Every structure is written in C-alpha cells, then in structure tokens.
C-alpha cells in the first residue's frame, strides 16, 4: 500500500492527455500496490497564489514569533509541503504550455521550495530534504519534444528535474504523450504513451 499524491495542472478536463496519462499511471500503481490511497491536488480548481513579499517575510520569520498575518501567509505553503511529505509516490500531470509548465504548477513548486523545510544549506551546500519519494511526470504536448528538432524547446522536463531534484526528489520517471496535434503522429500518440505505462517495471 502506498500514499499517492496526484498533481493536476491541465485546464482541460476529459480531453486532457496529461490527466489521462496520470490516471493510467495511477491505475497501474494500484494494481502493483493494492489498497493504495490517492490524494488529488487539482491546481486548476484550487490554485496556489503567486508568491508575494508577505510570503517571503513569513517564510523567514521564526515560527515562535509569527503574527497572525505571517501564519496566514505560510498556510498554503505548509499545506502543500505537508501533502508532499506524506506521500510515497508523486504523480505530476504536465501539459506543455508555450514550451514550459503551466503557471499554476510553477506556483505549486514555489510554495514547496522552502529553506529549512524542503532544502537546507546547513552543511555549507544545498541539500534536498524531501527524500525517499518516487516521482512520475506525465507530460503531454501537441508536438514531439523528446527528440528531433524541437527538443531544445522543451522546458517542462528539464525544469522539473532540476527543481524537484534540488529538493531531494531525484528518482524521477517521465512518461510522454506527444505529437497529438501532428497529422503523422496524432493517431498513435496515445496508444504509444499508454503502452509505455503498461510496460514499465514499477
């Protein structure tokens, strides 16, 4: 039995390939780990606000002297970090928007990246504190970005590997459904992606 945190960031619903891909990963995990609990955080329905000065002030104020305003300013971040720390497996649905991740997903990353909570410089160098997590990225794109002439335009996987790795989450597996808008690949894009999920050794 595993605790699975499912992060949704696509504004599309039933038509979202990143959601479909994430759901297929969840289905396979529940087969491998029967009885697993899935907690879903839909960032399109309940987005985290972009960070403001009040958030940073609260983050760097010791807990014992925080005002009510400080406590309100760290509430979203504390909640996101608590969900993350409680999970064994993290699945992140990532639609590619203009070569990168959705702004709602970037806000989630900003709220979980906290010195003293999810990373530390106590030993003189950065150390990620979010350990022993398995992460699956379910990336969806209309074009093909895993290889070929557009590969350098993909800032989804590279950013998330760097940001999550900095926090200690280095065990990352990427699944892609790509080419859904291209005539020559749109019919095979989803079957190919689903097959990659089914064949993976979890």
C-alpha positions in Angstrom: 0.0 0.0 0.0 1.3 3.4 -1.0 0.2 7.0 -0.5 0.0 8.6 -3.9 -0.2 12.4 -4.4 -1.7 13.3 -7.8 -1.0 16.8 -9.1 -3.3 18.1 -11.9 -2.3 21.2 -13.8 -4.2 21.0 -17.1 -7.1 23.3 -17.6 -8.7 20.7 -19.8 -10.8 18.0 -18.3 -11.9 14.9 -20.1 -9.9 16.0 -23.2 -6.6 16.4 -21.2 -3.9 14.0 -22.2 -1.8 14.7 -19.2 -4.8 13.8 -17.0 -5.4 10.6 -18.9 -1.7 9.7 -18.7 -1.6 10.4 -14.9 -4.7 8.3 -14.5 -3.2 5.4 -16.4 -0.1 5.6 -14.1 -2.4 5.6 -11.0 -4.3 2.6 -12.4 -1.1 0.6 -12.9 0.2 1.6 -9.4 -3.0 0.5 -7.8 -2.6 -2.9 -9.5 1.0 -3.2 -8.3 0.2 -1.8 -4.8 -3.4 -2.8 -4.0 -5.2 -0.6 -1.5 -3.0 2.5 -2.2 -4.5 5.8 -1.2 -4.7 8.6 -3.8 -4.9 12.2 -2.9 -5.5 14.6 -5.7 -4.5 18.2 -5.8 -6.2 19.9 -8.8 -4.3 23.2 -9.3 -6.8 24.4 -11.8 -9.6 24.3 -9.3 -7.7 25.4 -6.2 -4.5 27.2 -7.4 -1.8 28.4 -5.1 -1.4 32.2 -5.3 1.8 33.6 -6.8 4.3 34.4 -4.1 4.4 38.0 -2.8 6.6 39.9 -0.4 4.3 38.9 2.5 5.0 35.2 1.8 8.8 35.6 1.8 8.6 37.7 5.0 6.6 34.9 6.7 8.9 32.1 5.4 11.9 33.7 7.0 10.2 34.7 10.3 10.8 32.1 13.1 7.6 30.2 13.9 7.5 31.3 17.6 7.3 35.0 16.7 5.0 34.8 13.7 2.0 37.1 13.7 -1.5 36.1 12.5 -0.6 37.7 9.2 2.5 35.6 8.9 0.6 32.4 9.7 -1.9 33.2 7.0 0.9 33.9 4.5 2.5 30.5 5.1 -0.7 28.5 5.2 -0.7 27.4 1.6 2.9 26.5 1.6 2.6 24.5 4.8 -0.3 22.6 3.3 1.5 21.8 0.1 4.6 20.7 1.9 2.6 18.5 4.3 0.9 16.7 1.4 4.2 16.2 -0.3 6.0 14.9 2.7 3.1 12.5 3.5 3.3 10.9 0.0 5.3 7.9 -1.1 4.7 8.5 -4.8 4.1 11.8 -6.5 2.5 12.0 -10.0 2.5 15.3 -11.7 0.4 15.9 -14.8 2.3 18.4 -17.0 0.7 19.8 -20.2 3.2 21.9 -22.2 2.1 25.5 -22.4 4.4 27.7 -24.6 7.3 25.3 -24.1 7.1 25.2 -20.3 4.9 24.2 -17.4 1.6 25.9 -16.5 1.9 28.9 -14.2 -0.3 27.1 -11.6 2.3 24.3 -11.4 5.1 26.8 -11.1 3.3 28.4 -8.2 3.0 24.9 -6.5 6.8 24.5 -6.9 7.3 27.9 -5.5 5.3 27.0 -2.4 7.0 23.7 -1.7 10.5 25.2 -2.1 11.3 26.4 1.4 14.6 26.7 3.1 14.6 24.8 6.3 11.6 22.8 5.2 12.4 21.1 1.9 16.0 22.2 1.4 18.9 23.3 3.6 22.3 25.0 3.4 23.2 23.9 6.9 26.2 21.9 5.8 27.5 24.7 3.6 26.0 23.3 0.4 22.4 22.7 -0.8 20.8 19.6 0.5 17.3 18.4 -0.5 15.2 17.4 2.4 12.3 15.7 0.5 13.7 12.1 0.5 12.5 8.7 -0.4 9.9 9.8 -3.0 9.2 8.2 -6.3 8.1 10.8 -8.9 6.3 10.3 -12.2 5.9 13.1 -14.7 3.1 12.7 -17.2 4.0 15.2 -19.9 1.6 16.0 -22.8 2.4 18.0 -25.8 0.9 18.6 -29.2 4.3 18.4 -30.9 7.2 16.0 -30.4 9.8 17.4 -28.0 11.5 14.3 -26.6 13.7 14.1 -29.7 14.2 15.8 -33.0 14.4 19.5 -34.0 12.1 20.8 -31.2 13.9 19.0 -28.3 15.7 22.2 -27.2 12.3 24.0 -26.9 11.1 21.6 -24.1 11.5 23.3 -20.7 9.0 21.1 -18.9 11.1 18.0 -18.0 14.4 19.9 -17.6 12.9 22.5 -15.2 11.0 19.9 -13.1 14.0 17.6 -12.9 16.2 20.5 -11.7 13.6 22.0 -9.2 12.4 18.7 -7.7 16.0 17.3 -7.7 17.2 20.3 -5.7 14.6 19.4 -3.1 15.8 15.8 -2.9 13.4 14.1 -5.4 15.8 12.6 -7.8 14.0 9.3 -8.6 12.0 10.6 -11.5 10.4 8.7 -14.3 9.0 10.5 -17.3 6.1 9.3 -19.5 5.1 11.4 -22.5 2.1 11.6 -24.8 3.3 13.7 -27.6 2.5 14.6 -31.2 -1.2 14.8 -30.5 -1.6 17.8 -32.9 0.6 16.4 -35.7 -1.1 14.6 -38.6 1.6 11.9 -38.8 1.5 11.1 -35.1 -1.8 12.0 -33.6 -3.4 8.6 -34.1 -0.6 6.7 -32.5 0.4 9.2 -29.7 -2.0 8.0 -27.0 -1.6 4.2 -27.7 2.2 4.6 -27.6 2.1 6.5 -24.3 -0.3 4.1 -22.7 1.9 1.2 -23.8 4.9 2.8 -22.2 3.0 3.0 -18.9 1.8 -0.6 -19.1 5.3 -2.0 -19.9 7.2 0.0 -17.2 8.5 -2.1 -14.3 7.1 -0.3 -11.2 
